[in-house]
Amino acid sequence: MKVTYPHMGYLSIPVYNMLTNLGLEVVEAPPITKKTIELGSLYSPEGVCLPYKINMGNFLESIDRGADTFLTVCGAGKCRLGFYNAVQKIELAKRGDVRFYTIDTNNLFSSIYRFLRQVAPHVNRWDILKNIMLAVKTLKALDAICSAKNFYGARSDCPDKLIAICNNAAQSFAGCLSFSDISYKQKAVIDLVRAVGESAKQPVRIGLVGEFYVLLEPYVNHAIEDVLIKQGIEVKRFVYTGDWVFLNTMLQALGLHNEETAYLNKARPYLNYHVGGEGLRTVGGALWCAKNGYDGIIHIYPFGCMPEVVAEYALKNIARDYELPLLTISLDEHASDVGVITRLEAFVDCIKRKKQKREN
């Protein structure tokens, strides 16, 4: 058995640790490139969203490396993520005898635990639980480093150096086997980031909202956070892998968290029902920024994403009511670095001019 899974930001690091710690052989897909997207698009249904195409490209490239067991997710209510597993399974089965496992995002903890019990039946339950918790701890540490990068990077005189520290630090968590080791590395990196970036600057603040995968995968979003940091912008992102996994595994299993209820209250009165995906979170995050004095909102999502298209109408109303600049970026496989970065630079320039005029 050679297990593989799609890429999504730094999620691969704790997943790789968890599976190898349990004695499984992992075949990681190559880093996402233009070839990945072209290959995935070739074997994807017409009109499907960009994340599906990239996930499919990851799987197909993993087959060339010997993978025969595939792990993916489904769920998210009214979202095409709900059929990823069924359609991908049919396509991959054409390439030979493969195993296909699905993690249900609506029952995340039990689904992960059940998967690990199936693929590692020789491992005792405590080791499985421990490794799930280690993976969550690693994700939370990487979230904290990313948040520190967004905060201190905008205040640093050498943002490129700070960005490099944070991006390179992620690989240092590969192979972590203890909670104390994870905590030590997290503190060391954040202390270094603080030393490089701490200052009295008060940068422009922008909220970044949108679809989960596009927000978390730098190749797909054209490294939008790093681009903004280099322009002296503090970025507030409302989707983090570790936070999401923690809430939907540990707290949900204890009955202390309900994804829909948590964000429905934050999105009202601009969105009063669940539209699938991250729709409620997108609107709730934008409304929070509007109420807390942020200078602008960037909404980013895959072309044709229904939940985010619905959320976009609510965002326009928020932007109008609070006189808040809003930039919407819809991405597909044809989007280019030049096009996205040019729009970002123009948007940031307008915000800086508006803020300077207001302060004068």
C-alpha positions as CSV (number, residue, x, y, z in Angstrom):
1,M,0.0,0.0,0.0
2,K,1.4,3.4,-1.1
3,V,-0.8,6.3,0.1
4,T,-1.1,9.7,-1.6
5,Y,-3.2,12.8,-1.1
6,P,-3.6,16.2,-2.7
7,H,-1.5,19.2,-1.8
8,M,-3.0,22.2,0.0
9,G,-0.6,24.7,1.5
10,Y,1.3,23.2,4.5
11,L,-1.3,20.5,5.1
12,S,1.0,17.9,3.6
13,I,3.5,18.2,6.4
14,P,1.4,16.9,9.4
15,V,-0.4,14.4,7.1
16,Y,2.9,12.9,6.0
17,N,4.1,12.8,9.7
18,M,0.9,11.1,10.8
19,L,0.8,8.4,8.2
20,T,4.5,7.6,8.3
21,N,4.4,7.5,12.2
22,L,1.7,4.8,11.8
23,G,3.9,2.7,9.6
24,L,2.4,3.6,6.2
25,E,4.3,4.2,3.0
26,V,3.5,7.6,1.6
27,V,4.0,8.7,-2.0
28,E,3.8,12.5,-2.1
29,A,2.6,14.2,-5.3
30,P,5.1,16.5,-6.9
31,P,4.7,20.2,-6.1
32,I,1.9,21.9,-8.0
33,T,2.9,23.2,-11.4
34,K,1.3,24.2,-14.7
35,K,1.7,20.6,-15.7
36,T,-0.4,19.5,-12.7
37,I,-3.2,21.8,-13.7
38,E,-3.1,20.9,-17.4
39,L,-3.2,17.1,-16.5
40,G,-6.0,17.5,-14.0
41,S,-8.1,19.6,-16.4
42,L,-7.7,17.0,-19.1
43,Y,-9.3,14.3,-17.0
44,S,-11.9,16.4,-15.2
45,P,-15.6,17.0,-16.0
46,E,-16.4,20.2,-18.0
47,G,-17.2,23.1,-15.8
48,V,-15.8,21.7,-12.6
49,C,-14.0,24.1,-10.2
50,L,-10.2,24.7,-10.2
51,P,-9.5,22.9,-6.9
52,Y,-11.0,19.7,-8.3
53,K,-8.7,19.9,-11.4
54,I,-5.6,20.4,-9.3
55,N,-6.5,17.6,-6.9
56,M,-7.0,15.3,-9.9
57,G,-3.7,16.4,-11.3
58,N,-2.0,15.6,-7.9
59,F,-3.5,12.1,-8.0
60,L,-2.5,11.4,-11.6
61,E,1.1,12.5,-11.0
62,S,1.2,10.4,-7.9
63,I,0.3,7.3,-9.9
64,D,3.5,7.8,-12.0
65,R,5.4,7.6,-8.7
66,G,3.8,4.3,-7.7
67,A,0.8,5.4,-5.6
68,D,-2.1,2.9,-5.4
69,T,-4.1,4.2,-2.4
70,F,-5.8,7.6,-2.6
71,L,-7.1,9.8,0.2
72,T,-9.5,12.7,-0.5
73,V,-12.3,14.6,1.2
74,C,-16.0,15.3,0.6
75,G,-18.7,17.2,2.2
76,A,-19.2,21.0,2.7
77,G,-22.9,21.0,2.0
78,K,-24.0,22.8,-1.1
79,C,-20.6,22.7,-2.8
80,R,-19.1,20.6,-5.6
81,L,-16.7,19.2,-3.0
82,G,-19.5,16.8,-2.2
83,F,-18.9,14.8,-5.4
84,Y,-15.1,15.0,-5.6
85,N,-14.7,11.5,-4.2
86,A,-17.3,9.8,-6.4
87,V,-16.1,11.2,-9.7
88,Q,-12.4,10.9,-8.9
89,K,-12.8,7.3,-7.9
90,I,-14.4,6.4,-11.2
91,E,-11.6,8.2,-13.2
92,L,-8.8,6.7,-11.2
93,A,-10.3,3.2,-11.3
94,K,-9.6,3.3,-15.1
95,R,-5.9,3.2,-14.3
96,G,-5.8,-0.1,-12.5
97,D,-6.5,-1.7,-9.1
98,V,-6.6,1.3,-6.7
99,R,-7.9,1.8,-3.2
100,F,-9.8,5.0,-2.5
101,Y,-10.6,6.5,0.9
102,T,-12.7,9.6,1.7
103,I,-12.7,11.9,4.7
104,D,-16.1,13.4,5.3
105,T,-15.7,17.0,6.4
106,N,-19.1,16.9,8.1
107,N,-17.9,14.1,10.5
108,L,-14.2,14.9,10.4
109,F,-12.8,13.3,13.6
110,S,-14.7,10.0,13.3
111,S,-13.9,9.8,9.6
112,I,-10.1,10.3,10.1
113,Y,-10.1,7.8,12.9
114,R,-12.0,5.2,10.9
115,F,-9.6,5.7,7.9
116,L,-6.5,5.2,10.1
117,R,-8.0,2.1,11.7
118,Q,-8.6,0.6,8.2
119,V,-5.2,1.3,6.8
120,A,-3.2,0.6,10.0
121,P,-5.1,-2.2,11.8
122,H,-1.9,-3.2,13.5
123,V,-1.6,0.1,15.4
124,N,-3.3,0.5,18.8
125,R,-6.0,3.1,19.3
126,W,-4.0,5.3,21.6
127,D,-1.2,5.7,19.0
128,I,-3.8,6.6,16.4
129,L,-5.4,9.2,18.7
130,K,-1.9,10.6,19.6
131,N,-0.9,11.0,16.0
132,I,-4.2,12.8,15.1
133,M,-3.5,15.2,18.0
134,L,0.1,15.7,16.9
135,A,-1.1,16.5,13.4
136,V,-3.6,19.1,14.8
137,K,-0.9,20.6,17.0
138,T,1.5,20.9,14.0
139,L,-1.2,22.6,11.9
140,K,-2.0,25.0,14.8
141,A,1.7,25.9,15.1
142,L,2.0,26.5,11.3
143,D,-1.1,28.7,11.5
144,A,0.5,30.8,14.3
145,I,3.6,31.2,12.2
146,C,1.6,32.3,9.2
147,S,-0.4,34.8,11.3
148,A,2.9,36.2,12.7
149,K,4.2,36.6,9.2
150,N,1.1,38.5,8.1
151,F,1.3,40.8,11.2
152,Y,5.0,41.5,11.5
153,G,5.8,41.3,7.8
154,A,3.8,44.4,7.1
155,R,5.8,46.2,9.8
156,S,9.2,45.0,8.8
157,D,11.8,47.0,6.9
158,C,12.9,43.7,5.3
159,P,9.7,41.8,4.5
160,D,11.4,39.5,2.0
161,K,13.7,38.1,4.8
162,L,10.8,37.7,7.1
163,I,8.7,35.9,4.5
164,A,11.6,33.5,3.7
165,I,12.0,32.7,7.4
166,C,8.4,31.7,7.8
167,N,8.0,29.8,4.5
168,N,11.2,27.9,5.1
169,A,10.2,27.2,8.8
170,A,7.3,24.9,7.7
171,Q,9.7,22.2,6.6
172,S,11.3,22.1,10.0
173,F,8.1,20.5,11.3
174,A,8.6,17.4,9.1
175,G,9.3,14.5,11.4
176,C,8.2,16.0,14.7
177,L,7.3,13.2,17.1
178,S,6.4,15.1,20.3
179,F,4.2,18.0,21.4
180,S,7.1,19.7,23.2
181,D,9.2,19.6,20.0
182,I,6.4,21.3,18.0
183,S,5.9,24.0,20.7
184,Y,9.6,24.7,20.8
185,K,9.9,25.1,17.1
186,Q,6.8,27.3,17.0
187,K,8.2,29.6,19.7
188,A,11.6,29.8,18.1
189,V,10.3,30.8,14.7
190,I,7.8,33.4,16.1
191,D,10.5,35.0,18.3
192,L,12.7,35.3,15.3
193,V,9.9,36.8,13.2
194,R,9.1,39.3,16.0
195,A,12.7,40.4,16.2
196,V,12.9,41.0,12.5
197,G,9.6,42.7,12.1
198,E,8.6,44.5,15.3
199,S,8.2,48.3,14.8
200,A,5.8,51.2,15.4
201,K,4.5,51.2,11.9
202,Q,0.7,51.3,11.4
203,P,0.2,49.6,8.1
204,V,-2.9,49.4,5.9
205,R,-5.0,46.5,7.0
206,I,-6.9,44.3,4.5
207,G,-9.2,41.3,5.2
208,L,-8.7,38.3,3.0
209,V,-11.8,36.1,2.5
210,G,-13.0,33.4,0.1
211,E,-13.0,29.7,-0.7
212,F,-11.0,27.4,1.5
213,Y,-8.6,25.8,-1.0
214,V,-7.8,28.9,-3.0
215,L,-7.0,30.8,0.2
216,L,-4.7,28.1,1.5
217,E,-2.7,27.0,-1.6
218,P,-0.1,29.7,-2.5
219,Y,0.4,28.3,-6.0
220,V,-3.2,28.8,-6.8
221,N,-3.7,32.2,-5.2
222,H,-0.5,33.5,-6.7
223,A,1.1,33.9,-3.2
224,I,-1.3,36.7,-2.6
225,E,-0.4,37.1,1.1
226,D,3.3,37.5,0.4
227,V,2.6,40.0,-2.4
228,L,0.5,42.1,-0.1
229,I,3.1,41.9,2.8
230,K,5.8,43.2,0.4
231,Q,3.6,46.2,-0.3
232,G,3.4,46.9,3.5
233,I,-0.1,45.5,3.9
234,E,-1.2,43.7,7.1
235,V,-3.4,40.7,6.0
236,K,-6.1,39.2,8.1
237,R,-7.1,35.8,6.8
238,F,-10.3,34.1,8.1
239,V,-9.5,30.5,7.1
240,Y,-6.7,28.6,8.7
241,T,-6.2,24.8,8.4
242,G,-5.3,24.1,12.0
243,D,-8.2,26.2,13.4
244,W,-10.7,24.5,11.1
245,V,-9.4,21.0,11.9
246,F,-9.3,21.6,15.6
247,L,-12.9,23.0,15.7
248,N,-14.2,20.2,13.5
249,T,-12.4,17.3,15.2
250,M,-11.8,17.9,18.9
251,L,-14.5,20.5,19.7
252,Q,-17.2,19.1,17.4
253,A,-16.6,15.5,18.8
254,L,-17.3,17.0,22.3
255,G,-20.4,18.8,21.1
256,L,-18.8,22.2,21.6
257,H,-18.8,23.5,18.0
258,N,-21.2,23.6,15.1
259,E,-19.7,25.1,12.0
260,E,-23.0,26.4,10.5
261,T,-24.3,28.0,13.7
262,A,-20.9,29.6,14.6
263,Y,-20.8,31.6,11.3
264,L,-24.4,32.2,10.7
265,N,-24.6,34.6,13.6
266,K,-21.5,36.4,12.4
267,A,-22.9,36.8,8.8
268,R,-26.3,38.2,9.7
269,P,-28.1,40.4,8.5
270,Y,-26.2,40.2,5.2
271,L,-26.6,36.4,4.8
272,N,-29.2,34.6,6.8
273,Y,-28.8,31.0,5.6
274,H,-26.1,28.4,4.8
275,V,-25.1,28.5,1.2
276,G,-22.5,25.8,1.3
277,G,-18.7,25.9,1.4
278,E,-17.2,28.9,3.1
279,G,-20.1,31.3,2.2
280,L,-21.1,32.2,5.7
281,R,-17.5,32.5,6.9
282,T,-16.7,34.8,3.9
283,V,-19.5,37.2,4.7
284,G,-18.9,37.0,8.5
285,G,-15.2,37.7,8.1
286,A,-15.9,40.7,5.8
287,L,-18.5,42.1,8.2
288,W,-16.0,41.8,11.1
289,C,-13.4,43.7,9.1
290,A,-16.0,46.4,8.3
291,K,-16.9,46.8,11.9
292,N,-13.3,46.9,13.1
293,G,-11.8,49.6,11.0
294,Y,-10.1,47.6,8.2
295,D,-9.1,49.5,5.1
296,G,-10.4,47.0,2.5
297,I,-11.5,43.5,1.6
298,I,-10.2,41.1,-0.9
299,H,-12.5,38.2,-1.9
300,I,-10.8,35.4,-3.8
301,Y,-12.5,32.2,-5.1
302,P,-12.5,29.6,-8.0
303,F,-14.4,30.6,-11.1
304,G,-18.0,29.3,-10.9
305,C,-17.9,28.5,-7.1
306,M,-21.6,28.8,-6.3
307,P,-21.3,29.5,-2.5
308,E,-18.8,32.3,-3.1
309,V,-20.9,33.8,-6.0
310,V,-23.8,34.0,-3.5
311,A,-21.5,35.5,-0.8
312,E,-20.3,38.1,-3.3
313,Y,-23.7,39.8,-3.4
314,A,-23.6,40.1,0.4
315,L,-20.1,41.5,0.3
316,K,-21.1,44.2,-2.2
317,N,-23.8,45.3,0.2
318,I,-21.3,45.4,3.1
319,A,-18.8,47.4,1.0
320,R,-21.6,49.9,0.1
321,D,-23.0,50.3,3.6
322,Y,-19.6,50.7,5.2
323,E,-17.9,52.5,2.3
324,L,-15.2,49.8,2.3
325,P,-13.1,49.1,-0.8
326,L,-13.7,45.6,-2.2
327,L,-11.7,43.6,-4.7
328,T,-13.1,40.3,-6.1
329,I,-10.7,37.9,-7.8
330,S,-12.1,34.8,-9.6
331,L,-9.5,32.3,-10.5
332,D,-9.3,29.5,-13.1
333,E,-6.5,27.6,-14.8
334,H,-6.0,30.5,-17.2
335,A,-5.2,33.1,-14.5
336,S,-1.7,34.6,-14.6
337,D,0.7,36.0,-12.0
338,V,0.9,39.3,-14.0
339,G,-2.9,39.7,-14.2
340,V,-3.5,39.0,-10.5
341,I,-0.6,41.1,-9.2
342,T,-1.5,44.1,-11.4
343,R,-5.0,44.1,-9.9
344,L,-3.6,43.8,-6.4
345,E,-1.2,46.7,-6.9
346,A,-3.9,48.9,-8.3
347,F,-6.3,48.1,-5.4
348,V,-3.6,48.7,-2.8
349,D,-2.6,52.0,-4.4
350,C,-6.2,53.2,-4.3
351,I,-6.6,52.2,-0.6
352,K,-3.4,53.9,0.4
353,R,-4.5,57.1,-1.4
354,K,-7.9,57.0,0.2
355,K,-6.4,56.5,3.7
356,Q,-3.8,59.3,3.2
357,K,-6.6,61.7,2.0
358,R,-8.7,60.8,5.1
359,E,-5.8,61.4,7.5
360,N,-5.0,64.7,5.9
